[in-house]
Amino acid sequence: MKRKVAIIGGGIAGLTFAHCLSNDYEIHIFEKKQEFGEVGAAISVFPNALCVMDEIGLLDSILNTSGKFKNVYLKTNKGNILSKTTPKSDYPVICIHRADLHKILLTGIKSHLHIDRGIKQLTNLENGQVKIVFENGDISVFDAVIGADGIHSVVRKHIINDGAPIFRGYNVWRGVVKTNFDIGYASETYGKGQRVGIVPIKDGVYGWWATCNEAFLQDDSPEGTKPKLKRLFGDWHYPIPELIENTEDILKNSLSDRIPHKGWTKGNITLIGDAAHPTTPNLGQGGCMAIEGAYLLAKCINKYGLSSKAYNIYEKYHFPRSKEIVNESLKLGKLGQISNPVLIALRNFFFKIMPSSIAMKMIDKYFSYRVTELKILTEFYIDNIEQDVLKK
């Protein structure tokens, strides 16, 4: 009889894990939303995550539905170029609509989905199994639970319980729009406590986001979202005003993360994705880390079963990388949201004089990582580190 694994959350991390876990396990994916889908915004899927998509057979579908770009520009709000980088990798640098990525990740696993199934309580049983009490009162028992339920994770509260996420002082608006112009590159534009990013998706469709320093969950009324954005960004360089003007549906969120925290596992319950390491989006690595971590955990379980050994190896190698990305993304966000004119001038000067080789080195540190090639996934290396891992 197959051992039963519950995946809590049907986002990027949960679905990737479902693809990577061996068929030796019976999986059930529980999503609390009544409609199983993703919001209308763009997401970066960089080479360090595309290698996983390649291994699980979804790469071609993603590349056929996404926008590739070779150059990334940093600009001032008047359009002056501060820097240009050209990432180089064995995989392309792409952006894709979240809904399209979600649809692709659902390929072949829809039969395992259970929507409108939020969880209320988890209990670690003495025999190693986990009891789940759902919000509708149903009770089920599983051999393991994988918490992939995002930044406000109920599963994380059971394991770590470190309170609410930390608001970082700025909000973001996001949109996707079909255009009749071709920019051909990605860009990020800096203003005074404000930023705008633009990424190509496919066939004239672009994703954009805009940030502004303001209060947590600040409402745009009575002014209205689009009038407010036109006031804030209407005099910025082309095509920022045009993108905002032509976008029908604009989403708004407050940007938060958590302080990196070890101890992702309790018994046969463990965390992946934003439930484990939520980050601000400034490096574009949130989804990529979710994919990396889901792959690594699944491979460790495939090799060592539902065991402390598998969970410890996963955390030992994924925690340091995710911690670095969370912290570096936080720093980059603070740099981008500077509102002091003197500091803005210093920041822009720094970007202007920084050699492209240094910028490329910083990018490559994240892009060149290949979780699919980690030596710890071989018998020899795992056997050698096993005792060291279990001591920590």
C-alpha positions in Angstrom: 0.0 0.0 0.0 1.3 3.4 -0.9 2.0 5.9 1.9 -0.2 9.0 1.8 1.2 12.5 1.5 -0.9 15.6 1.9 0.3 18.8 0.2 -1.3 21.8 1.7 -1.5 24.5 -0.9 -1.8 24.3 -4.7 0.6 27.1 -5.7 4.0 26.8 -7.4 5.7 25.0 -4.6 3.0 22.4 -3.9 2.4 21.5 -7.6 6.2 21.3 -8.3 6.6 19.0 -5.3 3.7 16.8 -6.6 5.5 16.4 -10.0 8.8 15.5 -8.4 7.7 13.0 -5.8 7.9 9.4 -6.7 4.9 7.4 -7.8 5.5 5.2 -4.8 3.4 7.8 -2.8 -0.3 8.6 -2.9 -0.6 12.4 -3.1 -3.5 14.7 -2.2 -3.3 18.4 -2.8 -5.5 20.6 -0.7 -6.2 24.2 -1.7 -8.4 26.4 0.4 -9.6 28.6 -2.4 -12.9 27.8 -4.0 -11.6 28.4 -7.5 -8.3 26.8 -8.3 -6.2 29.3 -10.2 -3.6 32.1 -10.1 -3.8 35.9 -10.1 -3.2 38.0 -13.2 0.5 39.0 -12.9 3.8 38.1 -14.4 6.4 35.9 -12.7 10.1 35.4 -13.4 11.3 31.8 -13.9 15.1 32.0 -14.1 17.6 29.4 -15.2 18.0 28.0 -11.7 14.3 27.0 -11.8 14.1 26.1 -15.4 16.5 23.3 -14.9 13.9 21.7 -12.7 11.1 22.2 -15.3 13.4 20.6 -17.8 13.9 17.5 -15.7 10.1 17.0 -15.1 9.3 17.5 -18.7 7.5 20.9 -18.6 10.3 23.1 -20.0 9.0 23.3 -23.6 5.5 24.2 -22.5 6.8 27.0 -20.4 9.1 28.3 -23.1 6.3 28.3 -25.6 4.1 30.4 -23.3 6.6 32.9 -22.0 8.7 35.9 -23.0 12.4 35.7 -23.3 14.7 38.7 -22.8 18.4 39.2 -23.2 18.9 42.6 -21.6 17.9 44.2 -18.4 18.1 48.0 -18.0 18.1 50.1 -14.9 16.8 53.6 -15.5 15.8 56.8 -13.8 12.2 58.0 -14.0 13.2 60.3 -16.8 14.5 57.4 -18.9 18.3 57.9 -18.3 20.0 54.5 -18.4 21.9 53.7 -15.3 23.1 50.2 -16.3 22.6 47.4 -18.7 23.2 43.7 -18.0 23.0 40.7 -20.4 22.5 37.5 -18.4 24.1 34.5 -20.0 23.1 30.9 -19.2 22.4 27.5 -20.7 18.7 28.3 -20.1 16.9 31.5 -21.2 15.8 34.2 -18.8 12.0 34.3 -19.0 8.8 35.8 -17.6 5.4 34.1 -17.8 1.9 34.9 -16.7 1.2 33.3 -13.3 -2.0 31.8 -14.6 -0.2 30.1 -17.5 2.6 28.7 -15.2 -0.1 27.4 -12.9 -2.0 25.7 -15.7 1.2 24.0 -16.9 2.1 22.8 -13.5 -1.4 21.3 -13.2 -0.6 19.0 -16.2 -1.1 15.4 -15.2 -2.0 16.0 -11.6 -5.5 17.5 -11.6 -7.0 14.3 -10.3 -5.1 14.8 -7.0 -6.6 18.2 -6.3 -9.1 19.0 -3.6 -10.4 22.6 -3.7 -12.1 24.6 -1.0 -10.3 22.5 1.6 -8.7 24.8 4.1 -7.1 23.2 7.1 -7.9 24.2 10.7 -5.6 22.0 12.8 -2.6 19.6 12.6 -1.7 16.9 15.1 1.5 14.8 15.1 0.5 11.3 16.2 2.7 8.9 18.2 3.0 6.5 15.2 4.5 9.2 13.0 1.3 10.0 11.1 -0.4 13.4 11.0 -4.0 14.1 11.6 -5.6 17.0 9.7 -8.8 18.7 10.8 -10.2 20.7 7.9 -12.2 23.9 8.2 -15.4 22.0 7.1 -15.0 19.5 10.0 -13.6 16.6 8.0 -10.7 14.7 9.6 -8.1 12.7 7.7 -4.8 11.0 8.6 -1.7 11.1 6.4 1.8 9.6 6.6 3.3 13.1 5.9 2.1 16.7 5.4 4.0 19.2 3.2 3.2 22.8 4.0 3.1 24.8 0.8 0.4 27.2 1.9 2.2 30.5 1.4 3.4 33.4 3.5 0.4 33.1 5.9 0.9 29.4 6.3 -1.2 27.5 8.8 1.3 24.7 8.7 4.2 27.0 9.6 2.2 28.2 12.6 2.1 24.6 13.8 5.8 24.1 13.4 7.4 27.6 14.1 4.6 30.0 15.1 6.7 33.1 14.6 3.8 35.5 14.3 2.7 37.6 11.3 4.8 38.4 8.3 6.9 41.6 8.5 5.6 44.5 6.4 8.6 46.2 4.6 7.2 49.7 4.2 6.0 49.8 0.6 3.1 48.5 -1.5 3.0 47.1 -5.0 0.6 47.4 -7.9 0.8 44.7 -10.6 -0.8 44.4 -14.1 -0.6 42.5 -17.4 -1.5 44.3 -20.6 -1.6 43.6 -24.3 0.2 46.3 -26.3 1.0 47.3 -29.8 4.6 48.1 -29.2 7.7 46.0 -28.7 10.2 47.0 -26.0 12.3 43.9 -26.4 13.9 44.0 -22.9 13.2 44.0 -19.2 13.7 47.2 -17.1 13.5 48.6 -13.6 13.1 52.3 -13.2 13.9 54.2 -10.0 12.2 57.3 -8.6 11.8 58.9 -5.2 10.6 56.1 -3.0 9.0 54.6 -6.1 9.9 52.0 -8.7 8.4 50.5 -11.9 9.4 47.2 -13.5 8.5 46.0 -17.0 8.9 42.5 -18.3 7.9 41.0 -21.7 5.6 38.0 -21.5 4.7 37.0 -25.1 3.3 38.4 -28.3 3.1 42.0 -27.2 1.9 41.2 -23.7 3.8 42.8 -20.9 3.8 42.5 -17.2 4.5 45.5 -15.0 4.7 46.4 -11.4 5.0 49.7 -9.5 5.9 50.3 -5.9 5.5 53.3 -3.5 6.4 53.9 0.1 3.1 54.0 2.0 1.2 52.4 4.9 0.3 48.7 5.1 -2.7 47.8 3.0 -3.3 51.5 2.3 -6.5 51.9 0.3 -6.4 53.9 -3.0 -9.9 55.3 -2.5 -11.4 57.8 -2.8 -9.0 58.8 -5.5 -9.1 55.4 -7.2 -6.3 53.1 -8.3 -5.7 54.2 -11.8 -6.0 58.0 -11.2 -3.5 57.5 -8.3 -1.0 55.6 -10.4 -1.3 58.2 -13.2 -0.6 60.9 -10.6 2.4 59.0 -9.2 3.9 57.8 -12.5 2.2 59.9 -15.3 5.4 61.9 -16.1 7.7 58.9 -16.0 9.4 57.7 -19.2 7.7 55.8 -22.0 6.0 53.3 -21.9 5.2 53.5 -18.2 2.2 55.8 -18.4 0.9 53.9 -21.5 1.1 50.6 -19.7 -0.9 51.9 -16.7 -3.5 53.6 -18.9 -4.2 50.5 -20.9 -4.3 48.0 -18.0 -7.9 46.9 -17.1 -7.2 44.8 -13.9 -4.7 46.1 -11.5 -3.8 44.2 -8.3 -2.4 45.7 -5.1 -0.5 44.1 -2.3 1.7 45.1 0.7 5.2 43.6 0.5 6.2 41.4 3.4 8.6 38.7 4.3 9.8 36.9 7.4 13.2 36.7 9.1 14.8 33.4 8.0 14.2 30.7 10.6 15.6 27.2 10.9 13.5 24.3 12.0 11.1 23.7 9.0 10.2 20.2 10.2 8.2 18.7 13.0 7.8 14.9 12.8 6.5 14.2 9.3 5.4 17.7 8.7 7.7 20.1 6.8 7.6 23.4 4.9 8.4 24.4 1.3 8.1 27.6 -0.7 6.8 30.8 0.9 5.6 28.8 3.9 9.3 28.1 4.6 11.1 31.2 3.2 8.8 34.1 2.1 10.7 36.8 0.4 10.2 40.2 -1.1 10.2 40.1 -5.0 13.2 42.3 -5.6 15.5 39.5 -6.9 12.7 37.8 -8.8 13.6 34.6 -7.0 10.6 33.8 -4.9 9.0 31.4 -7.4 12.4 30.0 -8.3 13.2 29.2 -4.7 9.9 27.5 -4.3 10.7 25.3 -7.3 14.2 24.5 -6.1 13.1 23.6 -2.6 10.1 21.5 -3.8 12.5 19.5 -6.1 15.1 19.0 -3.4 12.7 17.8 -0.8 10.9 15.4 -3.1 14.3 13.9 -4.3 15.4 13.5 -0.7 12.1 11.7 0.2 12.4 9.6 -2.9 15.8 8.4 -1.8 15.3 8.2 2.0 11.6 7.9 2.5 9.5 9.9 4.9 12.3 10.2 7.4 14.2 12.8 9.5 17.2 12.1 7.3 15.4 13.3 4.2 14.0 16.4 6.0 17.3 17.3 7.5 19.3 17.0 4.3 16.7 19.1 2.5 16.9 21.9 5.1 20.7 21.7 5.5 21.2 22.6 1.8 18.2 24.7 1.1 18.1 27.0 4.2 21.5 28.8 3.6 20.6 29.6 0.0 17.1 30.7 0.7 18.3 32.8 3.7 20.8 34.6 1.5 18.2 35.4 -1.1 15.6 36.6 1.4 18.2 39.0 3.0 19.7 40.2 -0.3 16.2 40.9 -1.7 15.4 42.9 1.4 18.5 45.0 1.0 17.8 45.6 -2.7 14.3 46.7 -1.9 15.5 49.2 0.6 18.0 50.5 -2.0 15.2 50.9 -4.6 12.8 52.6 -2.2 15.2 55.4 -1.1 13.4 58.7 -0.9 16.2 61.0 0.3 17.4 63.1 -2.7 21.1 62.9 -1.6 20.9 59.1 -1.2 19.1 58.8 -4.5 21.9 60.6 -6.3 24.5 58.4 -4.6 22.6 55.2 -5.5 22.2 56.2 -9.1 25.9 57.2 -9.4 26.8 53.8 -7.9 24.8 52.0 -10.6 26.1 54.2 -13.3 29.8 53.5 -12.6 29.5 49.9 -11.6 31.1 47.7 -14.3 28.7 45.3 -16.0 31.0 42.4 -15.1 30.4 43.0 -11.4 26.6 43.2 -12.0 26.8 40.0 -14.1 28.7 38.2 -11.3 26.0 39.1 -8.8 23.3 37.8 -11.1 25.2 34.7 -12.0 25.5 33.6 -8.4 21.7 32.9 -8.4 21.2 32.0 -12.1 24.0 29.4 -12.3 22.8 27.4 -9.3 21.6 23.9 -10.4 19.7 22.0 -7.7 19.3 19.2 -10.2 23.1 18.7 -10.1 23.7 18.7 -6.4 26.1 16.0 -5.4 24.2 15.4 -2.2 21.6 13.6 -4.2 24.0 10.8 -4.9 24.4 7.8 -2.6 28.1 8.5 -1.9 27.6 12.1 -0.7 24.5 11.5 1.3 26.1 8.6 3.1 29.1 10.7 4.0 27.1 13.7 5.3 24.4 11.7 7.0 25.8 11.7 10.5 26.8 15.3 10.3 23.3 16.3 9.2 21.6 14.4 12.0 23.8 16.0 14.6 22.6 19.5 13.7 
